[in-house]
């Protein structure tokens, strides 16, 4: 079997652009991969165009390790977000092809289930309203519970950057108090900081919010400075989660050695795909670190993340975005993963267990959209046009 070409499809909505890549073969089997870029979609498409000619065409889709090696190192550059995301979508698609050809799900190719019941716990993201009030957050959190979720994540910090003044701190506390009241004491509540605070501010905020029993504190400081994260970890009695903006598993080495994180959050769509994430998870296991993949992509990326979760002993929980933002994109994919009573059920279908509808994708053209992390609350991305 040989790869005869790839096709790319950018699906745009007011919230995000999702890039789907189909890998075609001379035996008629097509695989699909997905990633979600922030502001770099065109760069990814450009890279894939070159990689198709340089590395992908004529390759054996079963020889995934060789293809990944050539894409990562064959151009004599240091792989970053663009290259590793390109590798990820092609790698997912090749594993999808391999599973379909052999008649088994991808998780079976990775050693089988580490969770015998096939149930994978999910947490909700993208659920909270742009109306940043305790009343609105309370109501929105109740809606999450009505969907059956047993865990959810929130960034309550508004436009805070580097520091948060006393008034804004009190307001953030009021938002979390409202959410905790809505979900009760047993539901897991993750706190997101989006890597925008100084260590001292992150420590102060963690102590203010500790009474609400957060399941973790996510990206309390910018990801570039490991010493800053170590400073937070030393002074905070909460689990620390990070890693969504690390794009090469080799770069996690110092993080593990520092013991500054209790949970890592690799994005399968940015770190080179399913096998790369599984290798990273094995290294994390050797350092007693849990894995909770970052996943704000669509149904295919969710299906790919589930393959990793299913065979990973130190897996904790999987992020899910699609129930609360752009839920209409589910029609793009047959077999889209669903959350029932707070859990995904792993599919026994071959490959990734999903089928992508390229014709339906044409209904969602790429958006030139904006998303301002430092606005006063999370604003929906407002399209500036499409292309």
Buried (B, 14 or more C-beta within 10 A) or exposed (E): BEBBEBBBBBBBBBBBBBBBBBBBBEEEBBBBBBBBBEEBBEBBBEBBEEBBEEBBEEBBBBBBEEBBEBBBEEBEEEBEBBBBBBBBBBBBBBBBBBBBBBEBBBBBBBEEBBBEEBBBBBBBBBBBBEEBBBEBBBBBBEBBBEBBBBBBBBBBBBBBBEBBEEEBBEBBBBBBBBBBBBBEEEBBBBBBBBBBBBBBBBBBBBEBBBEBEBBBBBBBBBBEEBEBBBBBBEBBEBBBBBBBBBBBBEEBEEBBEEBBBBBBBBBBBBBBBBBBBBEBBBBBBEBEBBBBBBBBBBBBBBBBBBBBBBBBEBBBBBBBBBBBBBEEBBBBBBBBBBBEEBBBBBBEBBBBBBBBBEEBBEEBBBBEBBBEEEEEBBEEBEBEEEE
